[in-house]
Amino acid sequence: MFKKILSKIFKKNTESFSPLLTGEEKPPIVPENWVGEPLPENQGWAWSNPDNRGDCVRIYAADEPFVVVTKDSMIIGGDGKPTGERLDD
């Protein structure tokens, strides 16, 4: 399921996500002014709004890479609506 979501978001083969997981490449859905940084323990990469760190796109390295999008620290589901869960740093 996550591979399908990643393919839709990034429009490329999910086997070649290495540049996205290391910050070498910024996903097209991330605004130009957002700041990238590695996730702890080489888990992947995060892109955050410099004006509101609660707005973030995180790309996690796993057997099947997955993406978590937040708005004001609230996780946004696949339907574009908040799930009611928070992602706090």
Contacts in CASP RR format, 6 or more apart in sequence:
PFRMAT RR
TARGET T0000
AUTHOR 0000-0000-0000
METHOD contacts of the structure
MODEL  1
MFKKILSKIFKKNTESFSPLLTGEEKPPIVPENWVGEPLPENQGWAWSNP
DNRGDCVRIYAADEPFVVVTKDSMIIGGDGKPTGERLDD
2 64 0 8 1.000
2 65 0 8 1.000
2 66 0 8 1.000
2 67 0 8 1.000
3 14 0 8 1.000
3 64 0 8 1.000
3 65 0 8 1.000
5 66 0 8 1.000
5 67 0 8 1.000
5 78 0 8 1.000
6 14 0 8 1.000
6 17 0 8 1.000
6 65 0 8 1.000
6 66 0 8 1.000
6 67 0 8 1.000
7 13 0 8 1.000
7 14 0 8 1.000
9 27 0 8 1.000
9 29 0 8 1.000
9 67 0 8 1.000
10 17 0 8 1.000
10 20 0 8 1.000
10 27 0 8 1.000
10 28 0 8 1.000
11 28 0 8 1.000
14 64 0 8 1.000
14 65 0 8 1.000
17 59 0 8 1.000
17 65 0 8 1.000
18 24 0 8 1.000
19 25 0 8 1.000
20 27 0 8 1.000
20 45 0 8 1.000
20 59 0 8 1.000
20 65 0 8 1.000
21 44 0 8 1.000
21 45 0 8 1.000
21 59 0 8 1.000
21 61 0 8 1.000
21 65 0 8 1.000
22 38 0 8 1.000
22 44 0 8 1.000
22 45 0 8 1.000
23 36 0 8 1.000
23 38 0 8 1.000
23 45 0 8 1.000
26 32 0 8 1.000
26 34 0 8 1.000
26 36 0 8 1.000
26 47 0 8 1.000
27 47 0 8 1.000
27 57 0 8 1.000
27 59 0 8 1.000
29 57 0 8 1.000
30 47 0 8 1.000
30 57 0 8 1.000
31 49 0 8 1.000
33 49 0 8 1.000
33 50 0 8 1.000
34 47 0 8 1.000
34 48 0 8 1.000
34 49 0 8 1.000
34 50 0 8 1.000
34 55 0 8 1.000
34 57 0 8 1.000
35 47 0 8 1.000
35 48 0 8 1.000
35 50 0 8 1.000
36 45 0 8 1.000
36 46 0 8 1.000
36 47 0 8 1.000
36 48 0 8 1.000
37 45 0 8 1.000
37 46 0 8 1.000
37 48 0 8 1.000
38 44 0 8 1.000
38 45 0 8 1.000
38 46 0 8 1.000
39 45 0 8 1.000
39 46 0 8 1.000
39 58 0 8 1.000
39 60 0 8 1.000
42 61 0 8 1.000
43 60 0 8 1.000
43 61 0 8 1.000
44 58 0 8 1.000
44 59 0 8 1.000
44 60 0 8 1.000
44 61 0 8 1.000
45 58 0 8 1.000
45 59 0 8 1.000
46 56 0 8 1.000
46 57 0 8 1.000
46 58 0 8 1.000
46 59 0 8 1.000
47 56 0 8 1.000
47 57 0 8 1.000
47 58 0 8 1.000
48 54 0 8 1.000
48 55 0 8 1.000
48 56 0 8 1.000
49 55 0 8 1.000
49 56 0 8 1.000
52 72 0 8 1.000
53 89 0 8 1.000
54 70 0 8 1.000
54 71 0 8 1.000
54 72 0 8 1.000
54 73 0 8 1.000
55 70 0 8 1.000
55 71 0 8 1.000
55 72 0 8 1.000
56 68 0 8 1.000
56 69 0 8 1.000
56 70 0 8 1.000
56 87 0 8 1.000
57 67 0 8 1.000
57 68 0 8 1.000
57 69 0 8 1.000
58 67 0 8 1.000
58 68 0 8 1.000
58 69 0 8 1.000
58 70 0 8 1.000
58 87 0 8 1.000
59 65 0 8 1.000
59 66 0 8 1.000
59 67 0 8 1.000
60 66 0 8 1.000
60 67 0 8 1.000
60 68 0 8 1.000
68 75 0 8 1.000
68 87 0 8 1.000
69 75 0 8 1.000
69 76 0 8 1.000
69 77 0 8 1.000
70 76 0 8 1.000
70 87 0 8 1.000
71 82 0 8 1.000
73 86 0 8 1.000
73 87 0 8 1.000
73 88 0 8 1.000
74 82 0 8 1.000
74 83 0 8 1.000
74 84 0 8 1.000
74 85 0 8 1.000
74 86 0 8 1.000
74 87 0 8 1.000
75 82 0 8 1.000
75 83 0 8 1.000
75 84 0 8 1.000
75 85 0 8 1.000
75 86 0 8 1.000
75 87 0 8 1.000
76 82 0 8 1.000
76 83 0 8 1.000
77 83 0 8 1.000
END
